[in-house]
Amino acid sequence: MIRDQELLDQLLDTLARFVRERLIPNEGRLAEEDAVPAEILAEMKEMGVFGLSIPEEYGGLGLTMEEEALVAMEIGKTSPAFRSIFGTNNGIGAQGILIDGTPEQKTRYVPRLATGEIISAFCLTEPDSGSDAASLRTTAIRDGDYYVLNGTKRFITNGPEADLFTVMARTDPDDKGAGGISAFIVEGDTPGIRRGLADKKMGQKGAHTCDIIFDDCRVPAENIIGGREGQGFKTAMKVLDRGRLHISAVCVGVAERLVEESLAFAMERKQFGAALSEHQLVQAMLADSKTEAYAGRAMVMDAARRKDDGENVSTLASCAKLFCAEMVGRVADRAVQVHGGSGYMAEYAVERFYRDVRLFRIYEGTTQIQQLVIARNMVREAQ
Ligand code: COS
């Protein structure tokens, strides 16, 4: 749903200019320094990108899912690590509180997430619990007015810098499944939290992940999301429904950027007496990538609109994530191929994107988990 086309167009224009003039020229630096440059971070905060999807009453822009998807596609046209730092505040770092939090929890934390004053992270994955999220082992045992958290969370995006964590932990050790899990808001400076060393990753340099270790970490009981035990797994799943659509939109943006890079290179580079873009085998790669990026865009926009209309889009979000994450992998592969030897060289953006996009098929639910969710929902609906 688009609430005000003119305002949205202004926002998209501003973001497109920011991506073109500030982010793309700094992609190399982001990768080399493995950090978002401080001045760019400050500009992002100034622009309000930390609060894009946060409701206006909490200081955000309150974008609908359709608007958010269009914004994510625009931001997708540069290195995904730029998005990671603020995308989490809009997405998995804030949505648990927004979807299921109490009014007090929202008032206390969300406005600071919207401005970027605090950075957030979502702690679901563990060393022995990835795709099988309901098997997580971190415990949160009630002790008077507190819960005591013990356990390790793994590959936590923004882990090294996060000021606020949404943590899924087992409050009922007798219930080994989803029903025993609760979600907590945990402030980053709470005693008993340790951060592991930043992980060395294949790509997405500038976006950081690490282990978050809870060692007798005492969290006020009032910080259990929604004030009720046993709801944490469902909260996490609802957060991921939205997150998966957002990531799908980012994949579309990246794919469109790679199509642009491929076309520009193919028109410039000459072989056998003609530009690459005149050779039919290269044209086939360009056409396939264009078509697939367009299919991804159409899919994401349809699912986003249906979400705004109040439809349960759990299946569609998984369909979009499955298609778009795989699609951008194929597009990145073709982009390298169109660039030939140059595509293997670090000075060309496609080399970096080729590594960056690999993560999309894994995080916020692997391709195989999306297949599982889609098929399970199909069977359930048919029964
Ligand atoms: N929205 C709301 N509730 C949901 C839901 C959703 N999208 N998906 C599941 N639930 C509910 C179910 O309805 C069920 O509730 P009841 O017990 O009341 O019926 C409960 O949650 C448990 O669901 P289910 O039985 O489907 O859980 P499973 O353990 O079988 O597995 C999958 C669910 C595999 C889908 C889940 O573990 C998953 O998404 N794994 C991937 C995790 C992931 O994406 N990790 C990425 C890291 S975070 S960046």
Boltz pocket constraint, residues with backbone or C-beta under 6 A from the ligand:
constraints:
  - pocket:
      binder: B
      contacts: [[A, 92], [A, 122], [A, 124], [A, 125], [A, 130], [A, 131], [A, 132], [A, 133], [A, 134], [A, 178], [A, 233], [A, 234], [A, 237], [A, 238], [A, 240], [A, 241], [A, 314], [A, 362], [A, 363], [A, 364], [A, 365], [A, 366], [A, 369], [A, 372], [A, 373]]
      max_distance: 6.0
